[in-house]
């Protein structure tokens, strides 16, 4: 006799929905790695078919009935029991999915697809004007979406932020970002005043195959399981999962810049380890994902930056790198190498930013999103507002719109609002989590210097990965970090690293 | 106003069915090329889900109603008009799909999946005994399948042969195979009596990447479009299509045997060009496939053997190969190279067979299938019957069951009957088609010697590829070859090549 018959039927039904999404991710992975150009038209059509099938099967009235019955069955279970967490998260996803009328969803997807297509041409042509009317409609649709998903929200951005960072709001994030901005601007100014270190050796040409081999072996040592994953080249790196046991990462390499392979691989391995580390029981369930965009990003930033750009890590790892790339690195001591990979150089490009300036790029975008949604800024004035913000916050003149307002795909492929905050939440959390791990295991820094990462990896798996979406992000952060989201540790970390004498 | 409203609705509906199959092929391609071991469990589940969705959408009662209405709409159209051919082929597929009860289909798939799994362990263990009871059930299920799909057939194999070679029957194939066998046995005996040529240079180690680069460039020159396809490594090569514009081939390489890369690439490019050459209007329709297994195989054999193992072809291609693999080939003249790749050496393994012995492997299997289905042979006696047939037909002692009755996956992964005849039909047709092309364009042999393949490629595209399943195989053969399937030209080709002085 099944203890929870409705729950079991719900679970069997949603298993197919999760699997259809998993298949659509394989289509995406293939498109970004190996698909020949001719495959594009059918790929778009087949992806849309899978998404439609998954959506239809999810918003079905029978799912609603099963959810109600399952909610009664799990009453009284602890909130973090598998069945209780499953039903709670499935209900949240279901309400969101049925909140938007089908006609709106079709219009929204058609519009964002057309906008993305236009952006792929407008960006290289530096043609901001072409995007203005499209983005005006995006803004209108974003308001509508916000209204459907979070009627009566305190701020129109709140329901959009909740899509990726559930539980975070403008009211909680704005003060936090203001504190960060206030502290970062003078730090960046001071660091930029120092002449940059010599880093020509990073651009010494080397074999991409050798770079990838070195980085693969290193992330395997971190804990990324190559029996349940793989590393492939792409243009815009990402991690992606087809099941709990097939979680792949894609990376970008340049023969003449060692950093590309190293840090895209470290970064994506953090995302990959998160999904590989889920409780295997979550396969085919709505719990099989990260707690939020911010928590996901904390795992990538932990390995990319907190570990991967630290002197301690390279004390252990550098001899092997130097052997593999002796032509470039033979004369370069470890301190010079670590200085070079941490050089602070304000740049107009977010993805090329160093640790210190990175969050200023995010804050500029976050504030512009709010201004647009609040009606304080018109879309037609966005490019100019972008330039003004970069001048003010980063002290930079933006050379053109291509490397200005047109640089990120986000606004041109989805709603406006909620697209960027996760990056900075992730940076902040990466240090909170690392410090919590070190409080529990004070030997972690020494182990990392010795090239051993297992204790840190196991801590992240135990306190973050395996829970998936069992806990709401704020609860998971509280449990894992020992306190709420807090910029204090992150700012102390940045000051210690970039302004040790200040 | 739509001219054929029911047809248009049918077409829209079946587009999704074809796309779901296309997606399932991507899953298969990935599994055979890049999937990490951990992905296997979810991959089997997700593939089954897609197949189930495609099947459900196809056998739906509404498809039956639309088919009837569409049949009325296309009455009076020429048989090879797009709409008429579409409806005829869709009707045939539909009747086949609804003929078998769902419960039988489930039992059949569960049984063949379990049998395949057992075979993957039994073959390396040389454990024929384990497979006997499984294959006994397969035989029983094959009879049932034959009864469902072709009630009242003259021979129980006929409906099974029709699954891949529609229009061919035991009655038409048996005399043809008897003629072949009678002519081939003495040819093989004579060729085996000659000491084999020196071919050690073919096993000189070389870079697999360089092998693949050379073979890719050559099949691109044949006509395989790399903008709408790609070449990837796998264990058991195949060609596969996700759409008309994304048709990939997979190949097998050995550093110490140049032949593997060359001939698996040539072979699969023939299959790939067939699908790439379909009328683009066939995208998403049941017409988007080869006319039959035999006609498909004719295209692969044309490029692999008739062109790819000919002296004329290598007169043009060898200088480039010799430059790329000078260490191995510097001292080897073109005649010696062509002799070496055409050495006749009876072997127990079908896939390692030369052109002369290959069809004897097929004929042995075809005859054993008939004996099993007619009840003249019991499954428990099959291994012994296999040994006897190899001794009689190829003069070989089969060393064990692993390289005997267990060698091919076919009987252990699908029904018994109809699995092998397509290979020999393809060999026979490859020469009929080549001769028809040369009758129309007598310069083809000269062009091939000069490294130009466009005339031959265009002939195959015009007379075979673009039609897809528009014509029944027998009609296509008649139109393209100028006559029915006929072993005469093929036997003359083999005699001229392997026994020129006889």
Interface residues (C-beta under 8 A of the other chain):
Chain A: X16 X19 X20 X22 X23 X26 X27 X30 X34 X35 X36 X37 X38 X39 X41 X42 X43 X45 X46 X49 X50 X53 X225 X226 X227 X228 X229 X230 X232 X242 X243 X244 X245 X246 X248 X283
Chain B: X16 X19 X20 X22 X23 X26 X27 X30 X34 X35 X36 X37 X38 X39 X41 X42 X43 X45 X46 X49 X50 X53 X225 X226 X227 X228 X229 X230 X232 X242 X243 X244 X245 X246 X248 X283
